[in-house]
Amino acid sequence: MKIALSGTYSSGKTFTAMTLSYYSGVPRLLSKAIREIMPGLMPGKRLADVSPEEFLHLMIVRHIGRVKSEIKQNGSYISDGSSLQELLYGEARLIYGINPSADNENNDRYSTDIFFFARVLEEIGRSFKSHVTNTYDIFFHLKHELPLTADGHRPMNSDFRNLVDKRMLEVLNETGIPYSIISGSVESRVIEICEHLHLKPVMSISEAIERATLDYTAQDLRLEEERSKSLI
């Protein structure tokens, strides 16, 4: 069983995936996030500063990393997101600009590139959607009930997040991938997913949350440019 958790940023995907993995005993896919990829590809840059072509490059590298993890794991696994995430973040940038933060006033600076960016996204999207459809058995979509996290990495824009959330459900309906919308606390989310899939817990939910909390707090959440400095 190949399970994907979907949802926009600040929806709790990562922590839910960690807890679900411990609770169910199903392995969690490990692949590099954008903030981990950027220092090697674009030293010193922040995601907010990339051009459309650089964003496409990041999308493709992120997709390749996910695919490598999927192949390596081979059997059942839980994925924190999927290649649809980056695709839809790209689509939303066509409307809210390459840097979609709510207070950004310079999004028109890439206007000459946006038409080409849109066409390339559409073509890449065909492959991304096909790959996800042929890889995952089911999605659990997390409602974005949590407040936006001001982490300096992702855009602080509720409209952007709402659009990505809406488009994710539209794409899941378009592709025919089975999905279920999940809400509530991490405890209720994880228990509901396991009951839906008839997965027998391998530990208590409290122990799963405790272990996931340790993993989550141990993450390196430095910003892209901070990581680049450490490579010098």
Backbone as CSV, one residue per row, in Angstrom:
resi,resn,N_x,N_y,N_z,CA_x,CA_y,CA_z,C_x,C_y,C_z
1,MET,0.839,-1.196,0.000,0.000,0.000,0.000,0.877,1.250,0.000
2,LYS,0.717,2.062,-1.009,1.488,3.295,-1.127,0.551,4.467,-0.815
3,ILE,0.843,5.126,0.289,-0.034,6.144,0.858,0.627,7.512,0.753
4,ALA,-0.110,8.503,0.279,0.404,9.872,0.225,-0.485,10.781,1.078
5,LEU,0.152,11.667,1.822,-0.567,12.714,2.539,-0.448,13.984,1.714
6,SER,-1.559,14.608,1.434,-1.526,15.857,0.681,-2.062,16.984,1.544
7,GLY,-1.852,18.196,1.050,-2.251,19.382,1.793,-1.271,20.492,1.492
8,THR,-1.641,21.724,1.779,-0.747,22.839,1.524,0.250,22.967,2.665
9,TYR,1.159,23.956,2.522,2.106,24.174,3.606,1.354,24.601,4.869
10,SER,1.926,24.267,6.010,1.336,24.529,7.326,0.056,23.729,7.573
11,SER,-0.107,22.603,6.865,-1.283,21.760,7.108,-0.950,20.602,8.051
12,GLY,0.332,20.444,8.388,0.725,19.396,9.321,1.094,18.081,8.676
13,LYS,1.420,18.094,7.374,1.734,16.847,6.665,2.911,16.099,7.287
14,THR,3.991,16.822,7.537,5.217,16.163,7.994,5.022,15.486,9.345
15,PHE,4.465,16.203,10.298,4.278,15.618,11.625,3.261,14.484,11.593
16,THR,2.211,14.650,10.791,1.213,13.582,10.663,1.844,12.342,10.042
17,ALA,2.683,12.532,9.008,3.348,11.398,8.365,4.275,10.678,9.336
18,MET,5.012,11.434,10.130,5.913,10.836,11.117,5.130,10.006,12.139
19,THR,4.058,10.589,12.652,3.248,9.897,13.660,2.579,8.664,13.069
20,LEU,2.027,8.804,11.871,1.356,7.689,11.200,2.323,6.534,10.976
21,SER,3.546,6.847,10.593,4.544,5.805,10.346,4.846,5.026,11.616
22,TYR,5.055,5.727,12.711,5.321,5.039,13.981,4.112,4.219,14.425
23,TYR,2.934,4.813,14.325,1.715,4.157,14.822,1.363,2.904,14.017
24,SER,1.545,2.984,12.695,1.142,1.876,11.819,2.265,0.891,11.520
25,GLY,3.517,1.345,11.697,4.658,0.498,11.347,4.996,0.538,9.867
26,VAL,4.265,1.352,9.091,4.543,1.498,7.654,5.671,2.513,7.493
27,PRO,6.729,2.203,6.742,7.860,3.122,6.591,7.456,4.454,5.966
28,ARG,8.194,5.479,6.337,7.970,6.820,5.769,9.072,7.120,4.767
29,LEU,8.677,7.631,3.610,9.663,7.998,2.591,10.521,9.157,3.078
30,LEU,11.805,9.081,2.776,12.727,10.155,3.133,13.318,10.739,1.858
31,SER,13.022,11.987,1.577,13.610,12.680,0.430,13.858,14.128,0.834
32,LYS,14.793,14.764,0.159,15.189,16.115,0.533,14.119,17.145,0.201
33,ALA,13.922,18.083,1.134,13.009,19.192,0.914,13.704,20.265,0.081
34,ILE,12.925,21.233,-0.418,13.478,22.308,-1.235,14.585,23.041,-0.497
35,ARG,14.386,23.327,0.796,15.395,24.088,1.540,16.704,23.310,1.658
36,GLU,16.629,21.979,1.532,17.845,21.166,1.560,18.501,21.069,0.190
37,ILE,17.683,21.179,-0.860,18.176,21.070,-2.230,18.859,22.357,-2.688
38,MET,18.283,23.507,-2.321,18.718,24.781,-2.865,20.189,25.130,-2.652
39,PRO,20.776,24.889,-1.458,22.166,25.315,-1.254,23.141,24.729,-2.267
40,GLY,22.914,23.497,-2.697,23.801,22.888,-3.674,23.562,23.383,-5.089
41,LEU,22.291,23.721,-5.405,21.946,24.160,-6.760,22.079,25.668,-6.944
42,MET,21.678,26.418,-5.924,21.630,27.879,-6.016,22.167,28.488,-4.729
43,PRO,23.459,28.369,-4.493,24.054,28.833,-3.228,23.713,30.284,-2.903
44,GLY,23.285,30.507,-1.670,23.011,31.860,-1.208,21.642,32.396,-1.531
45,LYS,20.856,31.669,-2.339,19.529,32.152,-2.720,18.459,31.644,-1.776
46,ARG,17.393,32.443,-1.653,16.195,32.014,-0.950,15.140,31.631,-1.983
47,LEU,14.178,30.816,-1.557,13.105,30.432,-2.476,12.373,31.664,-2.991
48,ALA,12.242,32.690,-2.136,11.532,33.909,-2.528,12.243,34.666,-3.636
49,ASP,13.520,34.353,-3.883,14.306,35.113,-4.855,14.507,34.402,-6.191
50,VAL,13.967,33.198,-6.348,14.250,32.443,-7.568,13.464,32.988,-8.749
51,SER,13.999,32.746,-9.942,13.324,33.106,-11.182,12.412,31.950,-11.596
52,PRO,11.529,32.156,-12.583,10.673,31.052,-13.027,11.464,29.829,-13.484
53,GLU,12.542,30.032,-14.233,13.316,28.882,-14.705,14.005,28.158,-13.556
54,GLU,14.424,28.911,-12.540,15.042,28.276,-11.375,14.003,27.485,-10.574
55,PHE,12.786,28.011,-10.517,11.732,27.267,-9.822,11.433,25.957,-10.541
56,LEU,11.408,25.992,-11.875,11.204,24.763,-12.650,12.324,23.764,-12.381
57,HIS,13.556,24.256,-12.306,14.691,23.392,-11.998,14.492,22.721,-10.638
58,LEU,14.090,23.500,-9.640,13.852,22.949,-8.301,12.734,21.911,-8.322
59,MET,11.676,22.179,-9.078,10.571,21.226,-9.200,11.060,19.879,-9.708
60,ILE,11.875,19.928,-10.754,12.341,18.690,-11.384,13.278,17.923,-10.454
61,VAL,14.196,18.642,-9.807,15.125,17.977,-8.883,14.366,17.372,-7.714
62,ARG,13.384,18.096,-7.207,12.562,17.580,-6.102,11.800,16.325,-6.546
63,HIS,11.261,16.356,-7.759,10.533,15.209,-8.306,11.457,13.998,-8.429
64,ILE,12.652,14.216,-8.960,13.616,13.116,-9.113,13.957,12.523,-7.747
65,GLY,14.135,13.374,-6.748,14.428,12.888,-5.403,13.307,12.034,-4.845
66,ARG,12.065,12.474,-5.082,10.912,11.680,-4.621,10.887,10.319,-5.318
67,VAL,11.104,10.334,-6.632,11.055,9.082,-7.399,12.134,8.114,-6.912
68,LYS,13.323,8.614,-6.663,14.396,7.762,-6.156,14.010,7.130,-4.823
69,SER,13.391,7.905,-3.951,12.953,7.379,-2.649,11.869,6.326,-2.818
70,GLU,10.946,6.571,-3.751,9.863,5.615,-4.002,10.415,4.289,-4.506
71,ILE,11.368,4.361,-5.430,11.964,3.139,-5.976,12.757,2.398,-4.909
72,LYS,13.508,3.141,-4.116,14.333,2.528,-3.068,13.476,1.813,-2.038
73,GLN,12.345,2.422,-1.663,11.483,1.818,-0.642,10.753,0.595,-1.197
74,ASN,10.309,0.705,-2.433,9.711,-0.403,-3.175,8.362,-0.864,-2.621
75,GLY,8.308,-1.368,-1.393,7.057,-1.897,-0.842,6.131,-0.797,-0.347
76,SER,5.387,-1.106,0.711,4.458,-0.125,1.280,5.220,1.042,1.900
77,TYR,4.637,2.238,1.788,5.254,3.400,2.424,4.244,4.533,2.559
78,ILE,4.644,5.501,3.384,3.863,6.722,3.597,4.689,7.875,3.059
79,SER,4.098,8.709,2.201,4.813,9.838,1.628,4.262,11.156,2.157
80,ASP,5.167,12.003,2.622,4.825,13.362,3.053,4.715,14.216,1.798
81,GLY,3.512,14.277,1.237,3.312,14.987,-0.007,3.578,14.095,-1.208
82,SER,3.610,14.711,-2.382,3.900,14.003,-3.637,4.368,15.025,-4.640
83,SER,4.684,14.583,-5.835,5.137,15.521,-6.872,4.036,16.490,-7.301
84,LEU,2.801,16.211,-6.913,1.725,17.159,-7.209,1.898,18.454,-6.441
85,GLN,2.529,18.387,-5.257,2.694,19.582,-4.427,3.440,20.670,-5.195
86,GLU,4.643,20.323,-5.679,5.461,21.320,-6.367,4.792,21.821,-7.638
87,LEU,4.108,20.912,-8.345,3.402,21.308,-9.554,2.348,22.370,-9.254
88,LEU,1.567,22.158,-8.214,0.493,23.090,-7.876,1.026,24.377,-7.274
89,TYR,2.153,24.309,-6.566,2.790,25.540,-6.091,3.222,26.376,-7.295
90,GLY,3.687,25.694,-8.346,4.055,26.404,-9.569,2.849,27.034,-10.232
91,GLU,1.755,26.282,-10.340,0.533,26.811,-10.943,0.039,28.055,-10.213
92,ALA,0.053,27.990,-8.889,-0.444,29.113,-8.093,0.427,30.353,-8.275
93,ARG,1.703,30.142,-8.590,2.596,31.280,-8.825,2.249,32.019,-10.117
94,LEU,1.545,31.372,-11.021,1.095,32.052,-12.223,0.097,33.155,-11.886
95,ILE,-0.596,32.983,-10.774,-1.605,33.955,-10.343,-1.044,34.930,-9.323
96,TYR,-0.281,34.402,-8.350,0.189,35.249,-7.250,1.641,35.690,-7.385
97,GLY,2.282,35.329,-8.503,3.657,35.758,-8.718,4.662,34.727,-8.255
98,ILE,5.866,34.847,-8.745,6.906,33.878,-8.420,7.277,33.937,-6.942
99,ASN,7.095,35.096,-6.320,7.233,35.228,-4.873,5.864,35.626,-4.332
100,PRO,5.039,34.649,-3.958,3.631,34.932,-3.649,3.333,35.427,-2.242
101,SER,4.325,35.928,-1.534,4.055,36.483,-0.211,3.056,37.626,-0.332
102,ALA,2.163,37.718,0.638,1.067,38.684,0.568,1.557,40.130,0.479
103,ASP,2.727,40.417,1.053,3.214,41.792,1.075,4.201,42.098,-0.053
104,ASN,4.381,41.173,-0.985,5.333,41.402,-2.065,4.709,42.251,-3.165
105,GLU,5.396,43.309,-3.561,4.867,44.232,-4.566,5.616,44.146,-5.888
106,ASN,6.512,43.171,-6.021,7.370,43.117,-7.207,7.118,41.903,-8.089
107,ASN,5.946,41.307,-8.009,5.698,40.082,-8.762,5.578,40.299,-10.265
108,ASP,5.372,41.560,-10.683,5.253,41.808,-12.121,6.608,41.813,-12.824
109,ARG,7.697,41.714,-12.074,9.024,41.787,-12.696,9.306,40.580,-13.585
110,TYR,8.549,39.473,-13.432,8.770,38.290,-14.245,7.702,38.134,-15.314
111,SER,6.948,39.185,-15.596,5.792,39.069,-16.483,6.158,38.568,-17.879
112,THR,7.351,38.925,-18.378,7.733,38.492,-19.723,7.990,36.995,-19.797
113,ASP,8.244,36.361,-18.656,8.558,34.933,-18.642,7.351,34.062,-18.311
114,ILE,6.285,34.673,-17.820,5.192,33.895,-17.261,4.489,33.029,-18.304
115,PHE,4.328,33.511,-19.525,3.631,32.717,-20.542,4.395,31.420,-20.816
116,PHE,5.707,31.533,-20.978,6.521,30.336,-21.210,6.479,29.432,-19.982
117,PHE,6.569,30.020,-18.807,6.504,29.286,-17.540,5.213,28.476,-17.476
118,ALA,4.101,29.076,-17.880,2.800,28.402,-17.849,2.766,27.209,-18.796
119,ARG,3.303,27.381,-20.008,3.294,26.283,-20.986,4.169,25.125,-20.535
120,VAL,5.335,25.444,-19.990,6.232,24.380,-19.503,5.587,23.645,-18.329
121,LEU,4.967,24.392,-17.417,4.281,23.759,-16.284,3.207,22.786,-16.762
122,GLU,2.453,23.201,-17.773,1.383,22.348,-18.297,1.950,21.036,-18.837
123,GLU,3.070,21.120,-19.567,3.663,19.911,-20.136,4.286,19.028,-19.065
124,ILE,5.032,19.628,-18.163,5.624,18.855,-17.069,4.523,18.220,-16.226
125,GLY,3.436,18.969,-16.055,2.327,18.474,-15.248,1.756,17.169,-15.754
126,ARG,1.783,16.953,-17.060,1.280,15.695,-17.621,2.064,14.508,-17.054
127,SER,3.388,14.641,-17.028,4.237,13.551,-16.524,4.106,13.394,-15.017
128,PHE,4.048,14.519,-14.308,3.922,14.454,-12.852,2.625,13.751,-12.450
129,LYS,1.535,14.141,-13.092,0.234,13.549,-12.773,0.215,12.067,-13.110
130,SER,0.785,11.712,-14.261,0.833,10.301,-14.664,1.645,9.480,-13.670
131,HIS,2.784,10.018,-13.248,3.629,9.297,-12.302,2.895,9.069,-10.982
132,VAL,2.299,10.110,-10.456,1.600,9.997,-9.166,0.427,9.031,-9.265
133,THR,-0.328,9.120,-10.355,-1.475,8.228,-10.552,-1.053,6.764,-10.592
134,ASN,0.077,6.491,-11.238,0.556,5.120,-11.383,1.353,4.620,-10.184
135,THR,1.613,5.500,-9.228,2.444,5.128,-8.081,1.634,4.933,-6.806
136,TYR,0.716,5.844,-6.519,0.038,5.842,-5.215,-1.338,5.172,-5.266
137,ASP,-1.645,4.460,-4.198,-2.927,3.766,-4.093,-4.012,4.656,-3.513
138,ILE,-3.625,5.567,-2.631,-4.612,6.414,-1.964,-3.955,7.661,-1.400
139,PHE,-4.718,8.745,-1.380,-4.287,10.007,-0.774,-5.167,10.303,0.440
140,PHE,-4.566,10.896,1.440,-5.320,11.453,2.556,-4.999,12.942,2.571
141,HIS,-6.014,13.733,2.304,-5.830,15.173,2.168,-6.120,15.858,3.500
142,LEU,-5.128,16.572,4.011,-5.261,17.246,5.299,-5.821,18.654,5.101
143,LYS,-6.930,18.923,5.738,-7.510,20.265,5.666,-6.540,21.246,6.319
144,HIS,-6.408,22.445,5.738,-5.490,23.421,6.331,-6.201,24.201,7.431
145,GLU,-6.272,23.544,8.582,-6.935,24.115,9.757,-5.957,24.872,10.643
146,LEU,-4.667,24.685,10.392,-3.647,25.285,11.243,-3.256,26.657,10.707
147,PRO,-2.812,27.565,11.569,-2.381,28.890,11.097,-1.106,28.787,10.271
148,LEU,-0.887,29.775,9.410,0.337,29.829,8.623,1.550,29.957,9.534
149,THR,2.590,29.200,9.218,3.821,29.249,9.991,4.788,30.220,9.339
150,ALA,5.157,31.248,10.078,6.094,32.244,9.550,7.512,31.719,9.712
151,ASP,7.923,30.832,8.789,9.242,30.208,8.906,10.292,30.890,8.040
152,GLY,9.893,31.954,7.306,10.842,32.668,6.466,11.148,31.967,5.163
153,HIS,10.579,30.793,4.970,10.859,29.996,3.772,9.659,29.982,2.845
154,ARG,8.513,29.651,3.377,7.308,29.560,2.561,6.545,30.880,2.595
155,PRO,5.739,31.177,1.554,5.042,32.465,1.488,3.943,32.592,2.533
156,MET,3.837,33.796,3.095,2.763,34.083,4.041,1.581,34.655,3.252
157,ASN,0.820,33.791,2.618,-0.262,34.228,1.760,-1.399,33.217,1.832
158,SER,-2.460,33.577,2.528,-3.591,32.663,2.717,-4.309,32.363,1.408
159,ASP,-4.413,33.364,0.523,-5.084,33.147,-0.763,-4.323,32.127,-1.605
160,PHE,-3.002,32.236,-1.604,-2.153,31.281,-2.316,-2.393,29.877,-1.774
161,ARG,-2.399,29.760,-0.452,-2.598,28.453,0.170,-3.989,27.895,-0.147
162,ASN,-5.009,28.743,-0.117,-6.372,28.297,-0.417,-6.484,27.782,-1.852
163,LEU,-5.809,28.468,-2.777,-5.862,28.048,-4.174,-5.199,26.685,-4.359
164,VAL,-4.027,26.486,-3.745,-3.327,25.202,-3.861,-4.193,24.088,-3.276
165,ASP,-4.833,24.356,-2.155,-5.695,23.356,-1.514,-6.855,22.973,-2.441
166,LYS,-7.478,23.979,-3.045,-8.596,23.752,-3.966,-8.138,22.967,-5.194
167,ARG,-6.989,23.350,-5.751,-6.482,22.682,-6.950,-6.071,21.236,-6.672
168,MET,-5.569,20.967,-5.482,-5.168,19.603,-5.146,-6.372,18.668,-5.238
169,LEU,-7.490,19.073,-4.692,-8.689,18.238,-4.750,-9.194,18.110,-6.186
170,GLU,-9.080,19.182,-6.957,-9.495,19.121,-8.363,-8.637,18.127,-9.139
171,VAL,-7.330,18.147,-8.903,-6.427,17.232,-9.612,-6.659,15.790,-9.182
172,LEU,-6.904,15.567,-7.898,-7.189,14.206,-7.433,-8.472,13.685,-8.085
173,ASN,-9.466,14.551,-8.212,-10.694,14.151,-8.901,-10.440,13.904,-10.385
174,GLU,-9.615,14.738,-10.982,-9.285,14.621,-12.410,-8.558,13.306,-12.710
175,THR,-7.624,12.932,-11.856,-6.824,11.730,-12.090,-7.521,10.453,-11.643
176,GLY,-8.516,10.590,-10.774,-9.231,9.407,-10.293,-8.537,8.684,-9.150
177,ILE,-7.507,9.307,-8.570,-6.834,8.682,-7.426,-7.782,8.718,-6.225
178,PRO,-8.017,7.584,-5.562,-8.885,7.597,-4.382,-8.308,8.506,-3.297
179,TYR,-9.181,9.251,-2.634,-8.694,10.105,-1.542,-9.777,10.287,-0.486
180,SER,-9.320,10.683,0.678,-10.226,10.972,1.782,-9.737,12.240,2.455
181,ILE,-10.652,13.122,2.829,-10.277,14.369,3.497,-10.260,14.135,5.007
182,ILE,-9.134,14.507,5.626,-8.916,14.246,7.049,-8.773,15.567,7.797
183,SER,-9.336,15.634,8.998,-9.214,16.852,9.799,-9.070,16.490,11.276
184,GLY,-8.890,17.515,12.079,-8.788,17.293,13.525,-7.355,17.245,14.014
185,SER,-7.184,16.802,15.247,-5.869,16.700,15.862,-5.040,15.624,15.173
186,VAL,-3.722,15.648,15.393,-2.874,14.623,14.785,-3.301,13.239,15.261
187,GLU,-3.719,13.141,16.500,-4.178,11.854,17.035,-5.388,11.341,16.263
188,SER,-6.390,12.212,16.088,-7.602,11.782,15.379,-7.314,11.523,13.898
189,ARG,-6.424,12.316,13.308,-6.061,12.104,11.908,-5.453,10.715,11.709
190,VAL,-4.469,10.401,12.533,-3.730,9.141,12.381,-4.635,7.940,12.648
191,ILE,-5.430,8.017,13.672,-6.333,6.904,13.990,-7.343,6.704,12.866
192,GLU,-7.870,7.807,12.324,-8.854,7.700,11.244,-8.235,7.065,10.001
193,ILE,-7.006,7.451,9.670,-6.326,6.878,8.495,-6.120,5.382,8.683
194,CYS,-5.657,4.987,9.864,-5.416,3.563,10.112,-6.706,2.758,10.080
195,GLU,-7.773,3.311,10.618,-9.053,2.614,10.584,-9.555,2.491,9.142
196,HIS,-9.364,3.544,8.368,-9.786,3.524,6.960,-9.056,2.429,6.186
197,LEU,-7.783,2.237,6.485,-6.952,1.264,5.759,-6.871,-0.099,6.445
198,HIS,-7.557,-0.219,7.583,-7.536,-1.468,8.361,-6.106,-1.836,8.777
199,LEU,-5.347,-0.815,9.177,-3.978,-1.037,9.647,-3.990,-1.225,11.157
200,LYS,-3.345,-2.269,11.610,-3.295,-2.555,13.034,-2.138,-1.785,13.665
201,PRO,-2.400,-0.983,14.702,-1.326,-0.216,15.344,-0.248,-1.123,15.930
202,VAL,1.009,-0.641,15.880,2.119,-1.406,16.440,2.582,-0.811,17.764
203,MET,1.976,0.339,18.157,2.270,0.970,19.444,1.108,1.894,19.780
204,SER,1.106,2.454,20.956,0.034,3.369,21.352,0.175,4.682,20.593
205,ILE,-0.929,5.401,20.444,-0.881,6.677,19.738,-0.031,7.683,20.493
206,SER,-0.047,7.639,21.814,0.759,8.577,22.606,2.252,8.331,22.381
207,GLU,2.652,7.060,22.290,4.060,6.756,22.040,4.450,7.178,20.620
208,ALA,3.551,6.974,19.669,3.830,7.370,18.285,4.021,8.885,18.190
209,ILE,3.170,9.643,18.879,3.280,11.104,18.878,4.572,11.543,19.563
210,GLU,4.924,10.876,20.650,6.158,11.218,21.374,7.385,10.991,20.491
211,ARG,7.420,9.863,19.789,8.563,9.571,18.908,8.602,10.536,17.724
212,ALA,7.434,10.836,17.171,7.369,11.772,16.051,7.817,13.166,16.488
213,THR,7.473,13.552,17.701,7.876,14.862,18.216,9.388,14.971,18.303
214,LEU,10.038,13.905,18.738,11.499,13.891,18.811,12.108,14.032,17.413
215,ASP,11.539,13.320,16.451,12.030,13.412,15.073,11.806,14.808,14.501
216,TYR,10.647,15.358,14.770,10.294,16.656,14.206,11.192,17.761,14.753
217,THR,11.426,17.736,16.046,12.258,18.769,16.665,13.734,18.609,16.301
218,ALA,14.108,17.421,15.836,15.510,17.177,15.445,15.797,17.616,14.016
219,GLN,14.767,18.051,13.278,14.962,18.476,11.889,15.839,19.722,11.810
220,ASP,16.603,19.803,10.744,17.392,20.996,10.464,16.521,21.946,9.661
221,LEU,15.995,22.982,10.304,15.057,23.895,9.663,15.699,25.227,9.282
222,ARG,17.015,25.218,9.161,17.680,26.447,8.737,17.206,26.866,7.346
223,LEU,17.237,28.173,7.097,16.851,28.682,5.792,17.913,28.353,4.750
224,GLU,17.536,28.499,3.486,18.413,28.103,2.387,19.771,28.792,2.438
225,GLU,19.749,30.136,2.663,21.010,30.873,2.641,21.897,30.520,3.838
226,GLU,21.277,30.142,4.959,22.055,29.721,6.121,22.762,28.406,5.851
227,ARG,22.097,27.522,5.129,22.710,26.245,4.758,23.885,26.477,3.801
228,SER,23.713,27.435,2.896,24.776,27.720,1.934,26.034,28.188,2.645
229,LYS,25.879,29.018,3.682,27.031,29.518,4.431,27.806,28.389,5.084
230,SER,27.072,27.358,5.541,27.727,26.248,6.213,28.518,25.377,5.265
231,LEU,28.260,25.519,3.941,28.970,24.741,2.944,30.287,25.389,2.533
232,ILE,30.441,26.665,2.881,31.645,27.405,2.475,32.865,26.939,3.272
